[in-house]
Amino acid sequence: MSDYLADVQKYDSGADEAVVKKIVSHLGIALRNKDSSMVACSDTSELDRVVEKWCGKKLGVTGDKAEDAVSKTCETMNADRSKSRVTFYYLVAKELGKLGELAS
């Protein structure tokens, strides 16, 4: 858990540990495999799944707003070759103003 939090804190020094824990819990088994624990911004089908499943189903945001948040997160994490799925999802939720909902 501390590794995930430390990675998120590279982008948000005030990251909420409870939110990170909820994202880790939500992702569950996907984090066990190195490949599925990372997000590839070059893979449009993967980004579409993030928009549909994370933004749409979990956070309740669809359309351009969700796509823009994913795109901005890719830009934010551009220097990171291995984009942690936990960090990516955290930053997307932050971009959408949904961190408070995840904390509750």
C-alpha positions in Angstrom: 0.0 0.0 0.0 2.8 2.4 0.8 4.3 2.0 -2.6 1.0 3.0 -4.3 0.7 6.0 -2.0 4.3 7.1 -2.6 3.7 6.9 -6.4 0.6 9.0 -6.2 2.4 11.5 -4.0 4.8 12.2 -6.8 1.9 14.0 -8.5 -0.2 15.0 -5.5 1.8 15.6 -2.3 -1.4 15.8 -0.3 -2.8 12.5 -1.6 -5.5 11.0 0.6 -4.4 7.5 1.8 -8.0 6.4 2.2 -8.8 7.3 -1.5 -5.7 5.4 -2.6 -6.7 2.4 -0.5 -10.2 2.5 -2.1 -8.7 2.6 -5.6 -6.4 -0.3 -4.8 -9.3 -2.3 -3.4 -11.4 -1.5 -6.6 -8.6 -2.7 -8.9 -8.0 -5.8 -6.8 -6.7 -8.7 -8.9 -5.6 -6.4 -11.8 -2.7 -5.2 -9.6 -1.2 -8.7 -9.3 0.0 -8.7 -12.9 2.7 -6.2 -13.9 1.1 -5.6 -17.3 -2.4 -5.0 -16.0 -1.2 -2.8 -13.1 0.0 -0.3 -15.6 -1.8 2.0 -18.1 -0.5 2.5 -21.6 -1.5 5.9 -22.9 -0.6 4.7 -26.4 -3.3 2.0 -26.3 -6.6 3.7 -27.3 -8.7 0.6 -26.5 -7.3 0.6 -23.0 -8.0 4.3 -22.6 -11.5 3.7 -23.8 -11.9 1.1 -21.1 -10.7 3.6 -18.5 -13.3 6.1 -19.8 -16.1 3.5 -19.8 -15.4 1.5 -16.6 -13.6 4.0 -14.3 -15.1 7.3 -15.4 -18.5 6.1 -16.4 -19.4 3.2 -14.2 -17.4 4.1 -11.0 -17.3 7.9 -11.1 -20.5 8.6 -13.1 -18.8 10.8 -15.7 -19.1 10.1 -19.4 -18.5 11.7 -22.7 -16.0 14.5 -23.4 -15.5 15.4 -19.8 -14.3 11.8 -19.1 -12.2 11.6 -22.2 -10.6 15.0 -21.4 -9.7 13.9 -17.9 -8.0 10.7 -19.2 -6.2 12.7 -21.9 -4.9 15.3 -19.3 -3.8 12.5 -17.0 -1.8 11.0 -19.9 -0.1 14.4 -20.4 0.5 14.8 -16.6 2.2 11.4 -16.4 3.9 11.7 -19.8 7.5 11.5 -18.3 6.6 8.3 -16.5 7.3 5.3 -18.7 5.5 2.9 -16.4 2.2 4.6 -15.4 0.8 2.9 -12.3 -2.9 2.2 -12.8 -3.6 3.3 -9.2 -1.9 6.7 -9.7 -3.6 7.1 -13.1 -7.0 6.4 -11.7 -6.4 8.7 -8.7 -5.4 11.5 -11.1 -8.4 11.0 -13.3 -10.7 11.1 -10.3 -8.9 14.3 -9.1 -9.3 15.9 -12.5 -13.0 15.1 -12.4 -13.4 16.5 -8.9 -14.4 13.0 -7.6 -11.8 12.3 -4.9 -14.3 13.4 -2.1 -16.8 10.8 -3.3 -14.1 8.0 -3.2 -13.1 9.0 0.3 -16.6 8.5 1.7 
